[in-house]
């Protein structure tokens, strides 16, 4: 995924190639790799985020109890929604990110050199030489780091329309601790979504949308830092392009989580809060975002907003590495 992003940054939006399907197909496999490597970490993270210290003292105890009581399958509860959803989420995220970058470059961050380059390239005059044209295209497509950050915020808001229900269902399945299916409230993701919809309609399915929008606004730090780190590694090291993408992608993802994690804790509390009513899952506690935030602080103080951070932080690099290796291998193997 990181290598694909690098290519999108360098190539103009209009420069489509017949082999573009390869990136989409490879992205599906990289999404599977993300899930296989990252979902166990995510399950531990969500369980720590949605319980207090009386149930789990920390990530290691949570992981040990999950393995002991539920086996390996326990770590993959709620895996189906992100597996299905990530295919659409990655498509919407990357597609909208490209569009927003182009719009910001054309209408907001328009420097004189970029404007002149874009004007020259769109003129009916004879095309420049290949080397000059590449230089002009780079100028026309250039965005400052803050522009990449803003494009990330807009893309995050767009993909939230898909991410909110996917993450909502995933979170509710992840906190079902019973090893036997007969003892669980939801038999699976379809059953979960159907029962919530019957009891609470579309609003129930989209429970936590505003919290998701707030959480994904921190994409600003992800994509702006990715641009800064990519430039620095390209200019100051002799690393290969895949290595630059790997390190910049991994480090920028960790910057994102450091800045956004408290908002993710509150989001998970809202998404796992009982919906009540005909669903019969308990009494609703959090009617507003600040109610959930106050509960987190009341139960654990400031440290409560960082509960479960370690598995989240540890997940970033192996997940990105698996996705990158898989993406590159599939992309090269396709005809």
C-alpha positions in Angstrom: 0.0 0.0 0.0 2.8 2.4 0.8 4.5 1.8 -2.5 1.2 2.4 -4.3 0.8 5.7 -2.4 4.3 6.7 -3.5 3.4 6.1 -7.2 0.2 8.1 -6.8 2.1 11.0 -5.3 4.5 11.1 -8.3 2.1 10.4 -11.1 -0.6 12.9 -12.3 -4.2 11.8 -11.9 -4.8 11.7 -15.6 -1.9 9.4 -16.3 -3.8 6.1 -16.2 -2.2 2.9 -17.2 -3.8 -0.3 -18.4 -2.2 -2.2 -15.5 -3.9 -0.1 -12.9 -6.1 -3.2 -12.1 -3.0 -4.8 -10.6 -2.9 -2.2 -7.8 -6.5 -2.9 -6.8 -6.1 -6.7 -6.9 -2.8 -6.5 -5.0 -4.5 -4.2 -2.5 -7.1 -6.9 -1.7 -4.3 -9.4 -0.8 -2.5 -6.8 1.3 -5.7 -6.2 3.1 -5.9 -9.9 4.0 -2.3 -9.7 5.2 -3.1 -6.7 7.4 -6.0 -8.6 8.9 -4.1 -11.9 9.6 -1.2 -10.0 11.3 -3.0 -7.1 12.8 -6.4 -8.3 14.0 -5.1 -10.2 17.1 -3.4 -7.0 18.3 -6.7 -5.1 17.5 -8.8 -7.5 19.5 -6.5 -7.1 22.6 -6.6 -3.3 22.1 -10.4 -3.1 21.9 -10.9 -5.4 24.9 -8.5 -3.2 27.0 -10.2 0.0 25.7 -13.7 -1.2 26.7 -12.9 -2.7 30.2 -11.3 -1.4 33.4 -8.3 -2.8 35.2 -10.4 -5.2 37.3 -10.8 -7.5 34.3 -7.4 -7.2 32.6 -4.3 -5.7 34.2 -2.6 -5.3 30.9 -2.2 -6.6 27.3 -0.2 -9.7 28.3 -2.9 -10.9 30.7 -5.6 -10.1 28.2 -3.8 -12.1 25.5 -3.1 -15.0 27.8 -6.8 -15.2 29.0 -8.1 -15.0 25.5 -5.8 -17.8 24.4 -6.7 -19.9 27.4 -10.4 -19.5 27.3 -11.2 -19.0 23.6 -8.1 -20.3 21.7 -6.7 -18.7 18.6 -10.1 -18.1 17.2 -10.8 -15.7 20.1 -8.2 -13.3 18.6 -10.1 -13.2 15.3 -13.6 -12.4 16.6 -15.1 -9.7 14.5 -12.6 -10.3 11.7 -15.1 -10.7 8.9 -16.4 -7.1 8.9 -12.9 -5.5 8.4 -11.9 -8.2 5.9 -14.9 -7.4 3.7 -15.0 -3.7 4.5 -11.3 -2.9 4.0 -11.6 -3.7 0.3 -14.1 -0.9 -0.1 -12.5 1.3 2.6 -9.0 1.2 0.9 -10.5 1.9 -2.4 -12.5 4.9 -1.2 -9.6 6.1 1.0 -7.0 6.0 -1.7 -9.3 7.2 -4.5 -10.6 10.1 -2.5 -7.1 11.0 -1.2 -5.9 11.3 -4.8 -8.9 13.5 -5.8 -8.5 15.8 -2.8 -4.8 16.1 -3.4 -5.4 17.2 -7.0 -8.1 19.6 -6.0 -6.0 21.2 -3.3 -3.0 21.5 -5.6 -5.1 23.1 -8.3 -7.3 25.5 -6.2 -5.6 26.0 -2.8 -1.9 25.5 -2.8 -1.1 27.1 -6.1 2.4 28.4 -6.3 3.6 30.4 -9.3 5.8 27.6 -10.6 3.1 25.0 -10.2 0.6 27.3 -11.9 2.9 28.0 -14.8 3.7 24.3 -15.2 0.1 23.3 -15.2 -0.7 26.0 -17.7 2.1 25.0 -20.0 1.2 21.4 -19.9 -2.5 22.1 -20.8 -1.6 24.5 -23.6 -2.0 23.4 -27.3 1.8 24.1 -27.9 4.0 21.1 -28.8 4.8 18.9 -25.8 8.2 19.4 -24.1 10.9 16.8 -24.0 10.4 13.8 -21.8 12.8 15.0 -19.0 11.3 18.5 -19.0 7.8 17.2 -19.0 8.5 15.0 -16.0 9.9 18.0 -14.1 6.9 20.1 -15.0 4.5 17.3 -14.0 6.2 17.1 -10.6 5.8 20.8 -10.1 2.2 20.8 -11.1 1.4 17.9 -8.8 3.4 19.1 -5.8 1.7 19.7 -2.5 3.2 21.0 0.7 3.1 18.6 3.7 0.1 20.5 5.1 -1.7 20.0 1.9 -1.2 16.2 2.2 -2.5 16.5 5.7 -5.6 18.3 4.7 -6.2 15.8 1.9 -5.9 13.1 4.5 -8.6 14.7 6.7 -11.0 15.0 3.8 -10.4 11.4 2.7 -10.8 10.3 6.3 -14.1 12.0 6.5 -15.2 10.3 3.3 -14.2 6.8 4.2 -15.8 7.2 7.6 -19.2 6.6 6.0 -18.0 3.0 5.3 -15.7 2.7 8.3 -18.2 3.6 11.0 -20.7 0.6 10.5 -17.8 -1.8 9.8 -15.9 -0.8 13.0 -19.2 -0.7 15.0 -20.0 -4.3 14.2 -16.4 -5.4 14.6 -16.1 -3.9 18.1 -19.4 -5.5 19.3 -18.2 -8.9 18.2 -14.8 -8.4 19.7 -16.2 -7.9 23.2 -18.2 -11.1 23.2 -16.1 -13.2 25.6 -18.1 -16.4 25.6 -16.3 -19.3 23.9 -19.5 -21.0 22.9 -21.6 -19.3 20.1 -24.8 -20.2 21.9 -23.9 -18.0 24.8 -23.1 -15.0 22.6 -25.6 -12.2 21.8 -24.6 -12.1 18.2 -23.9 -15.2 16.1 -21.8 -13.3 13.6 -21.4 -10.0 11.7 -24.5 -10.4 9.6 -26.6 -11.4 12.6 -25.2 -8.4 14.5 -25.9 -5.9 11.8 -29.4 -7.3 11.2 -30.4 -7.3 14.8 -29.2 -3.8 15.4 -31.0 -2.6 12.3 -34.3 -4.2 13.3 -34.1 -2.7 16.8 -32.6 0.8 16.0 -32.6 1.3 12.2 -29.9 3.0 10.3 -29.1 5.3 13.2 -28.2 2.2 15.2 -25.9 0.8 12.5 -24.1 4.2 12.4 -23.8 4.5 16.1 -20.4 6.2 16.7 -20.2 8.0 13.3 -19.4 11.4 14.9 -16.7 9.8 17.0 -15.3 8.1 13.9 -15.2 11.4 12.0 -13.3 13.0 14.9 -10.9 10.0 15.1 -10.1 10.1 11.4 -9.5 13.8 11.4 -6.2 12.9 12.9 -5.3 11.5 9.4 -3.8 15.0 9.1 -0.8 13.8 11.1 -0.6 10.5 9.3 -0.4 11.8 5.7 1.5 15.0 6.4 4.2 13.1 8.4 4.3 10.5 5.7 5.2 13.2 3.2 7.8 14.8 5.5 9.5 11.4 6.3 9.4 10.3 2.7 11.2 13.4 1.5 13.8 13.2 4.3 14.6 9.6 3.7 14.8 10.1 -0.1 17.1 13.1 0.3 19.3 12.1 3.1 19.7 8.3 2.8 20.5 5.8 0.1 17.6 3.6 0.9 15.7 1.9 -2.0 12.2 3.2 -2.8 10.5 0.2 -1.1 12.6 0.7 2.0 11.7 4.4 2.1 8.0 3.6 1.7 8.2 1.0 4.5 10.0 3.1 7.0 8.0 6.3 6.2 4.8 4.3 6.3 5.5 2.6 9.6 6.7 5.7 11.4 3.9 7.9 10.1 1.4 5.3 11.2 2.8 5.4 14.7 2.7 9.2 14.7 -0.9 8.9 13.8 -1.7 6.6 16.6 0.2 8.6 19.2 -1.9 11.7 18.3 -5.2 10.0 17.8 -5.3 7.2 20.4 -7.3 8.9 23.1 -10.1 9.7 20.6 -10.1 6.0 19.6 -10.6 4.9 23.2 -13.7 7.1 23.4 -14.9 5.9 20.0 -14.6 2.3 21.1 -16.5 3.0 24.3 -19.4 4.6 22.3 -19.5 1.7 19.8 -19.6 -1.0 22.5 -22.1 0.8 24.7 -25.4 -1.1 25.1 -28.0 0.2 22.6 -30.9 -0.9 24.8 -34.5 -1.0 23.6 -35.7 -4.1 21.8 -32.2 -5.3 21.3 -32.1 -6.3 25.0 -28.3 -5.8 25.4 -28.5 -3.6 28.5 -29.1 0.1 29.3 -27.5 2.8 27.3 -24.9 4.8 29.2 -23.4 7.3 26.7 -25.7 9.7 24.9 -22.9 12.1 24.0 -19.2 11.9 23.2 -18.3 13.8 26.3 -20.3 11.3 28.4 -18.0 8.5 27.2 -14.9 10.6 27.6 -15.9 11.5 31.2 -16.4 7.8 32.0 -13.0 6.9 30.7 -11.4 9.6 32.9 -13.5 8.7 35.9 -12.4 5.0 35.7 -8.7 5.5 34.9 -7.8 9.1 35.0 -5.6 10.5 32.2 -4.0 7.0 31.9 -7.4 5.6 30.9 -7.2 7.3 27.6 -4.0 5.3 26.8 -5.3 1.9 28.0 -4.5 -0.7 25.3 -2.0 1.5 23.5 0.9 -1.0 23.6 -0.7 -3.6 21.4 -1.8 -0.9 19.0 1.7 0.6 18.9 3.3 -2.8 18.4 0.9 -3.7 15.6 1.9 -0.8 13.4 5.2 -2.1 12.0 4.5 -5.8 11.5 1.1 -5.0 9.9 2.6 -2.5 7.5 5.5 -4.8 6.7 3.2 -7.7 5.9 1.0 -5.5 3.7 4.0 -4.1 1.8 5.6 -7.4 1.1 2.3 -9.0 0.0 1.4 -6.0 -2.2 4.8 -6.0 -3.9 4.8 -9.8 -4.5 1.2 -9.9 -5.9 1.7 -6.8 -8.0 4.9 -8.3 -9.7 3.2 -11.7 -10.2 0.2 -10.4 -12.0 0.3 -10.2 -15.9 
